[in-house]
Amino acid sequence: MSADSRETGDREICKNAEDSSSGRGGRKHEIARTLEIRSFFTALSSWFSLYITQSVQSQKDQSSCFIREMPYGECECRMKVHLRMRPSSKPSSALHFDEAKAMVRIDVQKKQSNSGGPTKLYTDQIVFSLDSVIRTIDQETVFDLCAKEIVDDVLRGYNGTIMTYGHVGSGKTFTMTGGNKEYARRGIIPRAVHRLFQEKEEKPEAGITVQMSYLEVYNEWAKKGYAKQGIYDLLQRKGEPGGCLMILEDNGLLEIPGLAKIPVENEAETLKLYFEGEKLRSYSNHTLNQMSSRSHCMLTFYIERQTGIRTFQDVTVAKLNLVDLAGNERLKNIADYRGHLRREAMGINKSLSFLLQTVYALRLGQDYIPFRHSRLTTLLKESLGGNCKTVLVVCAWPEDYFLDETIGALRFAQWVKCLKTTAIINKKLDFASTKRRYLREISDLRQELALKDALGGRMGASYNELTEEAKTQLRNKIEAFITDEKELDQIPIENFRQVKELFCLFKEAHVSIHDQLEKVLAEYRLIPPPEEPPPEDNGVGELACEGFHVGIAPLDARPERHAKPGPLSPEAKSCGVSMLTYKEKDVPEGVWECESDIRNDAFLEFKHATQEGQEQETVLKNKEEELRTKRRYARDISASLNKAKQEVEELKKLIEEKGVIKPSNCAELEKRAALMTRFRFVKATYHKVHKELKIAKQNLEALQQEVRDQKEKLLVSFYSWFDNVAKYRGEETEQFMASMA
Ligand SMILES: Nc1ncnc2c1ncn2[C@@H]1O[C@H](COP(=O)(O)OP(=O)(O)OP(=O)(O)O)[C@@H](O)[C@H]1O
């Protein structure tokens, strides 16, 4: 209810109270008191809502502060791309490096043929912009530039991927794994492992745990029947790699059932496992590389750690993928007569071409990205377009002979550089640790509260749940406060739980009193005046079928003034028949009685002796019987209505006498509730019966009309018959008179 309408309603109540105050002295005062209580509760409830809103807001502010403290930021990251050139004694003169600007310019010789004229050669320049260009063989520099940031991000909880791409023998494995002769030439993987375990050792409180898996994708496009094709687990400690594995995707998350995730405790153990896996990897002897990798390899570390400040620890789970892709090559350069290398190269090129297609589609922002076209792209789905920070290291030969491959690799690098991923810190939902955290927080806050009470001299303050006894005491205080019995003008505040309980009890009292008050006032305003029952309609006239009558006429029935029948036929006149409506002065003296007797006799004869008269008389009698039944029914309803009306009046009086407006205690409230329930029921009955009576009256009126119509019909038929009979009898009389003469 809006404030305006409430105000109007209040004014109406006052007016009604004034109108009805005659005979009920304290009524006006009670209504005024009611309005006072209501405005008090309205103010209280609005203050309560304001208090709740403010406390919820402050809780929200606190929680947002808490969230801001945690480093769970979502960040959009562009993929980073680095170029690593192999050292060479004969580098191409077409390649120009600007390491400071991280740019490469390639001079390309092109032919231009004019129509009919000689072919001209010209130099075109292609410029590639990257994140860094590395020409040193120093592996530490490579790690610092390409991998360190990602490894650190993984330790913060982000997923990270570092992958190498390039031509066969261009130095991908050297970049990832490193040279096997010198410790200083160890690659990104051993250095990343060192960084992970260094952190684990330096921060034991972070409780870092590391697991690893290692897989290769080999020969994925080979025809069925080849001994080895698909995904293999390189950490299965068998002489041969384990069976082929499947990739399952559930809700966007990839799962490789059967892939071993081995927990590792330290650097040495991890590297030992890794190199054992390396031994199982597929290698071939290639003209460009004696130990050419023939498969795409993915080494993954799963790092779980606790982060944040001591009281609010969270667990993050991140993945570090280290991917060494197999090198692409031109088939025409493969001198493999047996076809084994050639087949492997075809498979490698095909899966790399799907990788190119996927990157190209991502770069164009196409709706459909063909991640599922190959196992390699499926595995790299998250790294290329999901929750991951990704770095690509493109390895290239600097010689002239490989210039086309270098340009191809740099083009791929340019596409990848345009890609963006969205990385988030992966928080693990651990209910046990969250519960532990909150319990610790509660105990800290209790201690803090106790300290503050002690410092503020508030000894013995309790913050526990209120006992039933304390609640009852509080309820009594509220009753006393509301009813002013003990002139209690304030309730002393002891603690927050007490305030909360107070509000709840006030609310209960408010709802109960307010509801009942509204109902009584509404009923006071809205009860319609009881309908006057219809008068008992027994009709007039006689039921005996002697004489000229057509049954009982209703009380409101009046002779119709215009009901003047047509002129009598000369035959009827000749035998002295007149019409009922003829004025007496028009009729000669003595004739009326005579005519009336004749007509009454004729009417009885018509009703009993003729078929038409008998039929019409039966219809009329049936309708009259029905009318009597309906009258009896209406009379019964009318009696029920009077009874209900009487009870409504009595209950109203009782409610007013009991003092609805000013409740004194809960027992009174309950009694009044029972009274109100009975009042509502009786009022509903009254309305129902009233409705029924209305319908019954309508039916009665319709039936009365039918009876009137039927009587009219009977009369008209009678007059028509009577005319014929009179004519016949007149002729007979004439004949008789003539014979007598
Ligand atoms: N930047 C470099 N500095 C020194 N030596 C390198 C460098 N890059 C590659 N090499 C050497 O070149 C050889 C081939 O390198 P690597 O095996 O890393 O090539 P690859 O790209 O992995 O080839 P494939 O695709 O056939 O596996 C190795 O013996 C490696 O020591």
The ligand as a Gaussian input file, in Angstrom:
#p B3LYP/6-31G(d) Opt

LIG

0 1
 N       71.285000     -22.696000     -31.188000
 C       72.077000     -23.749000     -31.278000
 N       73.341000     -23.698000     -30.803000
 C       74.115000     -24.757000     -30.873000
 N       73.756000     -25.910000     -31.417000
 C       72.561000     -26.039000     -31.895000
 C       71.630000     -24.948000     -31.869000
 N       70.493000     -25.344000     -32.427000
 C       70.662000     -26.612000     -32.805000
 N       71.904000     -27.026000     -32.500000
 C       72.406000     -28.344000     -32.748000
 O       71.792000     -28.824000     -33.920000
 C       71.448000     -30.157000     -33.832000
 C       69.989000     -30.372000     -34.179000
 O       69.272000     -29.659000     -33.298000
 P       67.880000     -30.159000     -32.704000
 O       67.906000     -31.597000     -32.487000
 O       67.587000     -29.323000     -31.562000
 O       66.959000     -29.831000     -33.914000
 P       65.412000     -30.028000     -33.981000
 O       64.835000     -28.775000     -34.486000
 O       64.916000     -30.542000     -32.739000
 O       65.288000     -31.083000     -35.113000
 P       64.163000     -32.171000     -35.322000
 O       62.984000     -31.437000     -35.811000
 O       64.704000     -33.059000     -36.337000
 O       63.972000     -32.819000     -34.022000
 C       71.776000     -30.592000     -32.448000
 O       72.915000     -31.375000     -32.470000
 C       72.034000     -29.325000     -31.692000
 O       73.081000     -29.478000     -30.808000

